[in-house]
Amino acid sequence: MPGKCKYIFVTGGVTSSLGKGIISASLGKLLQSRGYSVTIQKFDPYINVDPGTLNPYEHGECYVTDDGAETDLDLGHYERFISTPTSQANNVTTGRIYQNVIQKERRGDYLGKTVQVVPHITNEIKKGFKTLGDSGKYDFVITEIGGTIGDIESQPYVEAMRQFRWELGEARSLGIHLTLVPYLKTTGELKTKPTQHSVKELLSLGVQPDILVCRTEYHLNDDVKRKIALFCNVKLDAVIESIDADTIYDVPLLMQDQKLDEVVLKYLNLPVGESPKLKTWREFLQHVKHPTSEIEIALVGKYIELKDSYKSILEAFNHGGASNSCKVNIRWIDAEAVTAETAPELFKGINGILVAPGFGERGIDGKISAIQYVRENNIPFLGICLGMQCAVIEYGRNVLNLPNCDSTEFSPLATNKVIDLMEDQKNVSNLGGTMRLGSYECHLKEDSIVLRAYNNKQINERHRHRFEFNSDYLEAYEKAGMIATGFNPDSGLVEIVELPSHPWFVGVQFHPEYKSTVANPHPLFIEFVKAVMQHSKN
Ligand code: GLN
């Protein structure tokens, strides 16, 4: 129904980190399993044009889409839940909105008018709200507004949403507001006041929410729900409890139990029909909750204090683990703590090591020591992006005995730059959005671990890096036992390295973790987990 798509807005109140992304993704999943086509987008109120230039400690991992957009990690949840690829249009920031408006102003598009937040910024936001809807591909566009209601910086979004919904008219849109119902231990009560205040805040901006999703540690009884409904001016069945869950993958089922999808459909005058069974999802959950085995994998990285920095990797392990009916426990290893001396203790009892992506020199020596340890002790290894580059440096130093062997990133004057800047990166001066980004084709070699894993000679994977394996060294590496098993068919760039003499040693220049979903767990994670399970039996 082109042009007739419905718009659902998700806002958050009381506090940040209530899980708007997971609620949006869960609702998307529920609507999708009823046969609707759904896309989910996020509008972020910060001024960075995209999160590509942000340190992971700020907002967690930067998620990369097929079309090379560097985006908020919530887009990863959207893809993992609904398996529909997202794109640049699915993530818009205040920085991007202003950039567009200022460009238009410089071009003279505003014909001498004073350029203002209302209407120019709000109009640009509204344009963003409907870009995906206008494509005619979707029945529903779910829009998550980042930040918390009451923040100064999210106000233009709320105003744009108010106008947009008014312009759409009846039954074309609805607003879900996520709030917190805290439990006061001393009095043993669930408190509704923060929710009331948050809704009041929204009302002061001209917006009446239609559905309230209330995060809570304890079940909301009918009295609490009635009180929230009465004071917040919503229907009783539109007060949805969102109780703390064991795993984020419980949330679609919890929302289905609470009839969130039914309330949404009713509100939008759509037929409700039978509830979808969510069979595959339930099977996946069954494996997550009742695994038949357990392994521990060490994740070596330098942003380990904030687990969100490695969100997609952790979720890919959940998917790959579930495929093997195996629980994957992560041992977090600070790259800077690893040396030849500390490695045996740090990795004691470990049957697999993943060396994480990253930027800059800090932690590189530790990553290289970790790789030497796995290589020499035949422990299954997966190196992603910087992890792959470190594997190449380690092999160059310790097996090929190349003096002063390094990556141009850390040592621009090294004699043997086995990882080097790509030609088209040499004149790049701006850091934002200028890496090799997005999906590229890769051809796999016969008789390789990766071909066995993917069972397909031609794959597409997402990239986010500036540096590459320096092909001048390929022959020497292959002679010495490290072989390239994946190539970019256009540029000839090496995308994958393996050690055939080792039980399972794979370094990939791309990021497989971005493409793992509940419905399609990533083959490399499935096979890596399998190799680790095998190793743990030895
Ligand atoms: N810093 C490396 C590069 O830019 C690796 C990037 C990454 O791990 N994503 O090539």
Residues whose N, C-alpha, C, O or C-beta is under 5 A from the ligand:
A	BS01	LIG	P357 G358 F359 G360 I384 C385 L386 R464 H465 R466 F467
